[in-house]
Amino acid sequence: MKIELSLFFFIEVIGTIAFASSGAMVAIKKQLDLLGVIVLGVTTAVGGGMLRDIIIGNVPPALFKDPIYVLLAFITVMLLFIIVRLNQKILDGRSIEAYEKVMNIFDAIGLGAFTVVGIDAAVLSGYGDYHFLIIFLGVITGVGGGILRDIMAGQTPYVLRKHIYACASIAGAIIYAWLLNCIDGNIAMLIGACSVVLIRLLATRFCWDLPTATKK
């Protein structure tokens, strides 16, 4: 059990770093100041969990009770801000392309981890019999931070327009919720998280998008 918990803590750390970085990069590209970069970066990393806790009445949200992920996100954002500040060329050419590829992998891992962790938190709070609720809470934990980031940045949320992002979280959440009553909870959690990661990476690799009403 300790190994599994440590594994998921490690995965959550990777996801927090990836989400904080993505939020910070959006702010940097929008030419926001240091405070704006910090706010968007930290919000992206912990916003989903905050929304989940508010919905289930876990107040104050966990991020205020145990701010380890807030601190990790803050450190990540500050390091990224300093790196970009000292090396402006990092925003151009191959550097940013390589960065985005690596962050996409980390982001997929974080999305998978936060999706199943969101469901787990709902189940531990006594809502295990409400399948629609725990699936919704899993998805909002995974994508909520990104939605808040995009709203604050004044753009259409990424999850509504690109590469099967929210759909990957929904699929993994459904798989995990279904498996909870069939197999060991930890195995179900791993399968659910891996499903999200696999769908997300395949969608990126093959440019899978949902259809739009108007042809491009």
Sequence and secondary structure as in RCSB ss.txt:
>XXXX:A:sequence
MKIELSLFFFIEVIGTIAFASSGAMVAIKKQLDLLGVIVLGVTTAVGGGMLRDIIIGNVPPALFKDPIYVLLAFI
TVMLLFIIVRLNQKILDGRSIEAYEKVMNIFDAIGLGAFTVVGIDAAVLSGYGDYHFLIIFLGVITGVGGGILRD
IMAGQTPYVLRKHIYACASIAGAIIYAWLLNCIDGNIAMLIGACSVVLIRLLATRFCWDLPTATKK
>XXXX:A:secstr
 HHHHHHHHHHHHHHHHHHHHHHHHHHHHTT  HHHHHHHHHHHHHHHHHHHHHHTT SS HHHHSTHHHHHHHH
HHHHHHHHHHH GGGGSHHHHHHHHHHHHHHHHHHHHHHHHHHHHHHIIIIITT HHHHHHHHHHHHHHHHHHHH
HHTTS  GGGTSTTHHHHHHHHHHHHHHHTTTS HHHHHHHHHHHHHHHHHHHHHHT     SS  
